[in-house]
Amino acid sequence: MFTRSQPLDADVSRGPYGDPAAPSHRFAIGKSEGEARMRQVVQLWFVGTAVFLSAAMIWAFVPVLIPVLGVTAGLGVIVAGMVSIARWIERYRAS
């Protein structure tokens, strides 16, 4: 016959101070309408913060990136012109 060597309380996991351990999930979801509204407020806060930080990064980096892109495009046009002139000179000398 099966006998228990430990009391039934031993099946409950205990925290470091002997109290029952916390549940494995951090948030109890959907317990009340107030909690659902608070979750929605926190989600909106996160979205608003992400939009604000994205706008701040764009505002900070675009004034630097536009001139860099302009210089890069200008150098590309100059190089393309030099290559086309070099090919024209090569064709002129070959004929």
C-alpha positions in Angstrom: 0.0 0.0 0.0 1.1 3.6 -0.8 2.0 5.8 2.1 3.1 9.4 2.1 6.3 10.3 3.8 5.7 14.1 3.5 2.7 16.1 4.4 0.5 17.4 1.6 1.9 20.9 2.1 5.2 19.7 0.7 3.8 19.7 -2.8 3.5 23.5 -2.8 6.7 25.2 -3.9 8.0 27.6 -1.4 9.8 30.9 -1.8 13.1 31.9 -0.1 11.3 32.9 3.2 8.9 29.9 3.4 6.0 31.7 1.8 4.3 30.1 -1.2 6.2 30.9 -4.4 4.8 33.6 -6.8 2.9 32.3 -9.9 5.0 31.8 -13.0 3.1 34.6 -14.9 3.7 38.2 -14.0 0.3 39.8 -14.8 -3.1 38.4 -14.2 -4.9 39.1 -17.5 -8.6 39.8 -17.8 -9.6 39.7 -14.2 -11.7 42.9 -14.3 -12.8 45.7 -16.6 -10.5 48.1 -14.7 -7.5 45.9 -15.4 -8.4 45.6 -19.1 -8.6 49.4 -19.3 -5.3 49.9 -17.5 -3.7 47.4 -20.0 -5.1 49.4 -22.9 -3.7 52.6 -21.3 -0.3 51.0 -20.9 -0.3 49.8 -24.5 -1.3 53.3 -25.8 1.5 54.7 -23.6 4.0 52.3 -25.2 2.8 53.1 -28.8 2.9 56.9 -28.0 6.4 56.6 -26.6 7.6 54.6 -29.7 6.1 57.2 -32.0 7.7 60.1 -30.1 11.1 58.5 -30.0 10.9 57.7 -33.8 10.0 61.3 -34.5 12.8 62.6 -32.4 15.3 60.3 -34.1 14.1 61.4 -37.6 14.2 65.1 -36.5 17.8 64.6 -35.3 19.2 62.6 -38.1 17.5 63.9 -41.3 19.3 67.3 -41.3 22.6 65.3 -41.4 21.5 62.6 -43.8 20.1 64.8 -46.5 23.4 66.7 -47.2 25.3 63.4 -47.0 22.9 61.9 -49.6 23.2 65.0 -51.7 27.0 64.8 -51.7 26.9 61.1 -52.5 24.6 61.7 -55.5 26.7 64.6 -56.7 29.8 62.5 -56.6 28.0 59.7 -58.4 27.0 62.1 -61.2 30.6 63.4 -61.5 32.0 59.8 -61.7 29.5 58.8 -64.3 30.4 61.8 -66.4 34.1 61.1 -66.1 33.6 57.4 -67.1 31.5 58.4 -70.1 34.1 61.0 -71.2 36.9 58.4 -70.8 35.0 55.9 -72.9 34.3 58.6 -75.6 38.1 59.4 -75.6 38.9 55.7 -75.9 36.5 55.3 -78.8 37.9 58.4 -80.5 41.5 57.1 -80.3 40.5 53.7 -81.5 39.0 55.1 -84.7 
